[in-house]
């Protein structure tokens, strides 16, 4: 690594989650020998991150440096810190680099252990243990069948249909689609400003109430995070903005009491690795990607193939952790259209549609008097449903009513 690359990595490590994931993979000895001035900046990061603030600024690093090394050349470091501040590091590029660095470091550690065993130091059992902890390789004969599916019909039926998953606030969604369970991946699409955020706020807050001991995580990389969080709170409580503002403390306390597990992750450069880190440590009950097309860390020759890779990865997240709901846009063909079909999904041929278990289009017209009507169409549905689901509605079309002043959707005539 050269000095400039170290500076890019340093800036990435000002983020607390990135620091926790990768800092200990940095070769501090090599850094000190080759770039002692930059090493001092890395050396103060542990003290800086003790307070666990989500993101630190270069000014925070400066204070930590001069506090730990009061006799350093202030003029030199002011220039160096200005260079650091001016860096425009691509989040996905640095994330990919750090992931590769972690792989090399872990690989080297395992290789050294293997060499030590060959020289009579340590045992194969030590190596097996390290490999299992590092990359999750199965070394126990009793585990070889853990990923196979049960052929017990009673158990299969319970898992796939009889045992309820996450239910929807809208009764019509339960009738048409049914519960969301681990392994289910689907997406909602609509034209801009149709009510996608309101739909999420309404439904996710209801689902969060069903799993109070696990997180429902909304990955937001489109709107301003504070606005989305406020919308989530409104959808959870079903209060008007005036009610919420009338007693801010009551609003805060009520939401934290009833929905402490409903959280919004706000990052305009959400990466694949960052999501996987959250899933591994957070063990969520539901993941939402809004907007999924903007997730970084994927590459392909064509845009539609890159998007297909993103959606295939999201499906894998659903299989490994919990149900996943994605959100994307409808293309221009969906403008003013009631019943959106798979052909209206933006920037896709068949890649997005092929990976999903279910697809919900939310249509809206520009007709006077229909401003608050929303037209729901399940253009794809491979889910089993629940006991109260209606097979006739598997690909149903029905109308709902949006209540933007409450961040809720409601059935027609349902109040």
C-alpha positions in Angstrom: 0.0 0.0 0.0 1.2 3.5 -0.8 0.7 6.6 1.3 -2.3 7.8 -0.8 -4.1 4.5 -0.5 -3.5 4.5 3.3 -5.1 8.0 3.4 -8.2 6.7 1.6 -8.4 3.8 4.0 -8.0 6.1 6.9 -10.9 8.2 5.8 -13.1 5.1 5.4 -12.2 4.1 9.0 -13.6 7.3 10.3 -16.9 5.4 10.0 -17.4 3.4 13.2 -18.9 0.3 11.5 -16.1 0.2 9.0 -13.5 0.7 11.7 -14.9 -2.2 13.8 -14.9 -4.5 10.7 -11.5 -3.8 9.3 -9.1 -1.8 11.6 -7.5 -4.9 13.1 -6.5 -6.1 9.6 -4.2 -3.1 9.0 -0.5 -4.1 9.3 0.5 -1.5 11.9 4.1 -2.5 11.9 4.4 -2.2 8.1 2.6 1.1 8.2 4.9 2.5 11.0 8.0 1.4 9.1 7.0 2.9 5.8 4.8 5.9 6.7 5.4 6.8 10.4 3.5 10.1 10.0 0.4 8.5 8.7 0.8 5.7 11.3 0.2 8.2 14.1 -3.2 9.0 12.5 -4.1 5.3 12.5 -2.8 4.9 16.0 -5.3 7.3 17.5 -8.3 5.7 15.9 -9.0 3.3 18.8 -9.3 6.1 21.3 -11.4 8.1 18.9 -13.9 5.3 18.4 -14.4 4.6 22.1 -17.5 6.8 22.1 -18.9 4.7 19.1 -20.2 7.8 17.2 -21.4 6.6 13.7 -19.2 8.9 11.7 -16.2 11.0 12.7 -14.9 14.1 10.9 -11.4 15.0 10.0 -11.5 17.7 12.7 -12.2 14.9 15.3 -9.2 13.0 14.1 -7.1 16.2 14.4 -8.0 16.8 18.0 -7.3 13.2 18.8 -3.9 13.4 17.1 -2.7 16.6 18.8 -4.0 15.2 22.2 -2.0 12.0 21.8 1.1 13.6 20.1 1.3 17.2 21.3 4.9 17.7 20.0 4.3 16.7 16.4 4.8 19.2 13.6 1.4 20.9 13.6 2.1 22.6 10.2 2.8 19.3 8.5 -0.2 17.5 9.9 -2.5 20.4 9.1 -1.5 20.0 5.5 -1.9 16.2 5.6 -5.3 16.5 7.3 -6.4 19.0 4.6 -5.5 16.4 2.0 -7.5 13.8 3.9 -10.5 16.1 4.1 -10.4 16.7 0.3 -10.4 13.0 -0.6 -13.5 11.8 -2.4 -13.1 8.1 -1.8 -15.6 5.9 -3.6 -17.2 3.9 -0.8 -17.7 0.8 -2.8 -14.1 0.8 -4.0 -12.6 1.2 -0.5 -15.1 -1.4 0.8 -14.0 -3.9 -1.8 -10.3 -3.2 -1.1 -10.8 -3.7 2.7 -12.7 -6.9 2.1 -9.8 -8.2 0.0 -7.3 -7.0 2.6 -9.3 -9.0 5.2 -9.1 -12.1 3.0 -5.4 -11.8 2.5 -4.8 -11.3 6.2 -6.9 -14.2 7.2 -5.3 -16.4 4.5 -1.8 -15.4 5.7 -2.7 -16.2 9.3 -4.0 -19.7 8.4 -1.0 -20.3 6.2 1.4 -19.5 9.0 -0.5 -21.8 11.3 -0.3 -24.6 8.8 3.5 -24.1 8.4 3.8 -24.2 12.2 2.0 -27.5 12.3 4.2 -28.9 9.6 7.2 -28.0 11.9 5.7 -29.8 14.9 4.1 -26.8 16.5 0.4 -27.0 17.1 -2.1 -29.5 15.8 -4.5 -30.1 12.9 -7.3 -29.6 15.4 -6.1 -26.1 16.0 -6.1 -25.5 12.2 -9.6 -27.0 11.8 -10.9 -24.7 14.5 -9.3 -21.6 13.0 -10.7 -22.4 9.5 -14.2 -23.0 10.9 -14.1 -19.7 12.8 -12.7 -17.8 9.8 -14.7 -19.1 6.8 -17.3 -21.4 8.4 -16.1 -24.7 6.9 -17.9 -27.7 8.3 -15.5 -30.1 10.0 -18.1 -32.0 12.0 -19.6 -35.2 10.4 -22.8 -34.5 12.3 -23.3 -31.2 10.4 -23.0 -32.5 6.8 -26.8 -32.6 6.4 -27.6 -29.2 8.0 -28.4 -27.5 4.7 -30.7 -30.3 3.3 -34.5 -29.8 3.3 -36.7 -32.0 5.5 -38.9 -34.5 3.6 -41.3 -34.6 6.5 -44.6 -33.4 4.8 -46.2 -32.3 8.1 -43.1 -30.2 8.9 -42.9 -28.8 5.4 -46.5 -27.7 5.4 -46.1 -26.1 8.7 -43.1 -24.1 7.5 -44.5 -23.1 4.1 -48.1 -22.4 4.9 -49.6 -23.2 8.2 -47.1 -21.4 10.4 -47.8 -17.6 10.1 -44.9 -15.4 9.1 -44.9 -11.6 9.1 -48.5 -10.4 8.4 -49.5 -7.2 6.6 -51.4 -4.3 8.1 -53.6 -4.2 4.9 -56.0 -7.2 5.1 -56.0 -7.4 1.3 -52.3 -8.1 1.3 -52.8 -11.1 3.6 -55.6 -12.4 1.4 -53.7 -12.0 -1.9 -50.1 -12.6 -0.8 -50.0 -14.0 2.7 -47.3 -13.9 5.3 -43.6 -13.2 4.6 -41.3 -15.9 5.8 -37.6 -16.6 5.7 -36.5 -17.2 2.2 -39.1 -14.9 0.6 -37.9 -12.1 -1.6 -40.1 -9.7 -3.5 -40.2 -6.1 -4.5 -42.6 -3.2 -4.7 -42.4 -0.8 -7.6 -44.2 2.4 -8.5 -43.7 5.8 -10.1 -42.0 8.6 -8.1 -44.2 10.3 -5.5 -46.8 7.6 -5.7 -46.6 6.6 -2.0 -43.8 3.9 -1.7 -42.4 5.5 1.5 -45.9 5.7 3.0 -46.6 2.1 2.1 -43.3 1.0 3.8 -43.9 3.1 6.9 -47.4 1.7 7.2 -46.6 -2.0 6.7 -43.1 -2.3 8.3 -44.2 -0.7 11.5 -47.0 -3.3 11.8 -44.6 -6.1 11.1 -42.1 -4.8 13.7 -44.8 -5.1 16.3 -44.9 -8.9 15.6 -41.2 -9.5 16.3 -40.4 -7.2 19.3 -37.2 -9.1 20.1 -35.7 -8.8 16.6 -34.9 -5.9 14.3 -36.8 -4.7 11.3 -34.2 -2.8 9.3 -35.0 -0.3 6.6 -32.0 0.4 4.4 -32.6 3.9 3.0 -30.4 5.3 0.3 -32.7 7.6 -1.5 -34.5 10.2 0.6 -33.0 12.2 3.5 -32.7 9.8 6.4 -34.4 12.1 9.0 -37.4 12.5 6.8 -37.7 8.7 6.4 -37.3 8.1 10.1 -40.0 10.7 10.9 -42.3 9.0 8.4 -41.6 5.6 10.0 -42.6 7.0 13.4 -45.8 8.5 11.9 -46.7 5.2 10.2 -46.1 3.3 13.4 -48.3 5.6 15.6 -50.9 6.6 12.9 -50.8 10.2 14.1 -50.9 13.4 12.1 -47.9 15.7 12.0 -49.8 18.1 14.2 -50.4 15.4 16.8 -46.7 14.5 16.7 -45.5 18.0 17.0 -47.9 19.0 19.7 -46.0 16.8 22.2 -42.6 15.8 20.8 -41.5 14.0 24.0 -44.7 11.9 24.1 -44.2 11.0 20.4 -40.6 10.0 21.0 -41.5 8.0 24.2 -44.5 6.2 22.6 -42.5 5.1 19.5 -39.5 3.9 21.5 -41.7 2.0 23.8 -43.7 0.3 21.0 -41.2 0.0 18.2 -37.7 0.0 19.6 -36.7 -2.6 17.0 -37.8 -0.6 13.9 -34.7 1.1 12.7 -33.7 3.0 9.6 -30.1 2.7 8.2 -29.3 5.8 6.2 -26.4 5.7 3.8 -26.3 7.2 0.3 -23.6 4.7 -0.6 -25.0 1.5 0.9 -22.6 -1.4 -0.1 -23.0 -5.1 -0.3 -20.4 -5.7 2.4 -22.1 -3.2 4.8 -25.4 -4.9 4.5 -23.9 -8.4 5.0 -22.2 -7.0 8.1 -25.5 -5.7 9.5 -27.2 -9.0 8.8 -24.5 -11.1 10.4 -24.4 -9.1 13.6 -28.0 -7.7 13.8 -29.8 -11.0 13.0 -32.9 -9.1 11.7 -36.4 -10.4 11.2 -37.0 -8.3 8.1 -34.8 -6.4 5.7 -36.0 -3.6 3.3 -33.9 -2.1 0.6 -35.1 1.3 -0.6 -33.9 1.8 -3.3 -32.3 -1.6 -4.1 -31.0 -0.6 -7.5 -28.6 1.9 -5.8 -26.7 -0.7 -3.7 -23.0 -0.6 -4.5 -20.4 -3.4 -4.8 -21.6 -5.1 -8.0 -20.2 -4.9 -11.5 -21.3 -6.3 -14.9 -20.9 -5.5 -18.6 -24.4 -4.2 -18.9 -26.6 -2.3 -16.4 -29.4 -4.9 -16.6 -26.9 -7.7 -15.7 -25.6 -5.7 -12.8 -29.1 -5.2 -11.5 -29.8 -8.9 -11.9 -26.8 -9.6 -9.8 -28.0 -7.2 -7.1 -31.5 -8.9 -7.0 -29.9 -12.4 -6.9 -27.8 -11.3 -4.0 -30.9 -9.9 -2.2 -32.6 -13.3 -2.7 -29.6 -15.0 -1.1 -29.9 -12.6 1.9 -33.5 -13.7 2.2 -32.5 -17.4 2.2 -29.7 -16.9 4.8 -31.3 -14.4 7.2 -34.9 -13.3 6.8 -37.5 -12.1 4.3 -36.5 -9.2 2.1 -38.6 -6.5 0.6 -37.0 -4.4 -2.1 -38.2 -1.2 -3.6 -37.6 0.2 -7.1 -39.1 2.5 -9.7 -41.6 2.0 -12.4 -40.5 3.3 -15.8 -42.1 5.9 -17.9 -44.7 3.4 -19.2 -46.2 3.3 -15.7 -47.0 7.1 -15.6 -50.7 7.6 -14.8 -51.4 3.9 -15.1 -53.6 2.0 -12.7 -52.5 -1.6 -13.1 -48.7 -1.8 -13.4 -47.3 -5.0 -14.9 -43.8 -6.5 -14.8 -43.2 -4.8 -18.2 -43.4 -1.4 -16.3 -40.4 -2.2 -14.0 -37.7 0.3 -14.7 -34.2 -0.5 -16.1 -34.8 -4.3 -16.5 -35.4 -6.9 -19.2 -36.3 -10.0 -17.1 -33.4 -10.1 -14.6 -35.2 -8.4 -11.7 -38.5 -10.1 -12.3 -37.0 -13.6 -12.5 -35.3 -13.5 -9.1 -38.4 -12.4 -7.1 -41.0 -14.6 -5.4 -43.6 -11.8 -5.6 -43.9 -8.4 -7.3 -46.4 -5.7 -6.3 -47.0 -2.7 -8.5 -48.7 0.4 -7.0 -50.4 2.4 -9.7 -51.9 5.9 -9.6 -53.7 8.0 -12.1 -53.7 11.7 -12.7 -57.5 11.9 -12.9 -59.4 14.4 -10.7 -61.0 12.8 -7.7 -58.5 9.8 -7.7 -55.6 11.6 -6.0 -55.8 9.3 -3.0 -56.6 6.0 -4.7 -53.8 3.5 -5.2 -54.2 0.5 -7.5 -52.5 -2.7 -6.3 -51.5 -5.4 -8.7 -49.6 -8.6 -7.8 -48.1 -9.3 -11.2 -46.1 -12.2 -9.7 -46.8 -14.4 -6.7 -45.1 -17.7 -5.9 -45.8 -17.6 -2.2 -47.8 -20.3 -0.4 -50.1 -17.8 1.4 -51.9 -18.4 4.7 -55.1 -20.2 5.8 -57.0 -17.0 5.1 -55.4 -16.4 1.7 -57.6 -16.6 -1.4 -56.1 -18.5 -4.4 -58.3 -16.4 -6.7 -56.4 -13.3 -5.6 -52.9 -14.7 -6.2 -52.5 -12.2 -9.1 -55.2 -10.0 -7.9 -56.0 -6.3 -8.7 -57.6 -4.2 -6.0 -57.9 -0.6 -4.9 -56.6 0.9 -1.7 -56.7 4.4 -0.1 -53.6 6.3 0.8 -53.6 8.5 3.9 -50.5 10.6 3.6 -51.4 12.7 6.6 -51.1 9.5 8.8 -48.4 7.6 6.7 -50.8 4.8 6.3 -52.6 2.8 3.6 -56.2 1.6 4.2 -58.8 -0.5 2.5 -61.5 1.2 0.6 -64.3 1.9 3.1 -62.1 0.7 5.9 -61.9 4.1 7.7 
